[in-house]
Amino acid sequence: MTTDAATTRVAASALSPRWWWGFLPYVAVSLVHVTAILSGWDAASEATKLALMPLLVVAVLWGGRGSQWGPPYTLLFVALALSWLGDGAATFFPFLDDELPAMLACFGLAHIAYIVLFWRFLSVRKLPWWSAVYAVWWIVLVVYLWPTLGGLALAVAAYGLVLGGTAALSTRCHPAIAWGGAFFLISDTVLAFRLFLPETMPSGSSALIMITYTLGQGLIAAGAVVATHAARAARESTV
């Protein structure tokens, strides 16, 4: 039996059959949010955007019932809280002329929390060789965008480094987390082109950003719930 199959079997035995119910409000609001973007309903898109991460916290609390509180959930909630601040940078930091640096800082710290979470607590395998594609992604992105970044060049390069690190280290974890890391990276890649090369992006790119972002965050959170339950079940089976 492979490591992934064994992890899935152990997690299934530890999880409540209804553990995923808590994610339904998050999925519903994500769909409303993307629909609001596509329809140009700005008031709804802004309100639903600020509701996403709190709903994901609720989903994790529901799915994580029965697990022992510890560093994994602490780091996950820190990452979600920082992501929430990044999502609402314009709302939470109205005194700034440009919210982009605050957004990069919040999400950069969120990715650092994810990196520690994946590396120290949720890893189940070695780093696969193909994860090197994320290093290639970072080099190509920075080189391509560098002439357009201006004073934000170093900040964007540093953010890209931690984003790529999150995606690379997610490959050591449950498959849902690995997919989540990939979708998160796709979202921020599209966002980078929309911010710094807007003339190259189609009109529907904002919706694509949020589709991949909500998928990424949701899969990471769901994978973390499954992985922590599996770890608990594995510990109990050895007692």
C-alpha positions, 0 to 999 in steps of 0.5 A, a space after each residue: 500500500 502506498 503512503 498516500 493510500 495508507 494515510 487516506 485509509 487511516 484518516 477515513 477511520 478517524 474522521 466523522 462522516 460529516 466532517 466536510 459539512 462545515 466547508 459547504 458555507 465556504 463553497 457557497 459563498 465562494 461561488 457567490 463571490 465569483 458570480 458577483 465578480 463576473 456580473 460586476 456586482 462590486 458591493 457583493 464581491 467585496 462583502 463576500 470576499 471578506 467572509 471567505 476566510 472566516 467561513 474557512 476557519 469555521 469549516 476547519 473548526 467543524 472538521 477538526 472536532 476531536 483532534 487535539 489542539 496544537 501547533 498544526 491548527 495554530 499555524 493554520 489559523 494564523 495563515 488564514 487570519 493573515 490571508 483575511 487581512 491580505 484579502 481586505 487590505 484596502 479595508 483594514 489599512 485605509 490610511 495607506 495610499 497603496 494597499 499593495 505593500 500591506 497585502 504582500 506583507 500579510 500574504 507573505 507572512 501567511 505563506 511563512 506560516 504555511 511553510 512551517 506547517 507543511 515542513 514541520 507538521 504535515 509532511 508525509 514524504 520527501 520532497 519529490 524531484 518534480 517540485 523543482 518546477 516551482 523554483 523554475 517558476 519563480 526565476 521565470 516570473 521574476 525575470 519576466 516581470 522585473 522591468 515592470 515592478 519598479 520600487 516593488 521589485 524586491 518585495 514581489 521577488 521575496 513574496 514569490 519566493 515564499 509563495 513558491 516555497 509554500 507550493 513546493 513544500 505542499 508536495 510533501 503533504 496530503 494530495 489535497 494540500 499539494 493541489 491547494 498549493 498549486 492552485 494558490 500559486 496559479 492564483 497569485 501568478 495571474 494576479 501578478 500579471 493583472 497588477 503589473 502587465 494588465 494589458 496582457 490579461 483578459 477581462 475575466 482574469 479577476 474571476 480566475 484569480 478568485 476561483 483558483 484562490 478559493 480552491 487553493 485555500 479550501 483544499 489546503 484547509 481540508 487537507 490539513 483537517 484530514 492529515 491531523 485526524 490521520 496523525 491522531 489516529 496513527 498515534 492512537 493505534 500505536 498505544 
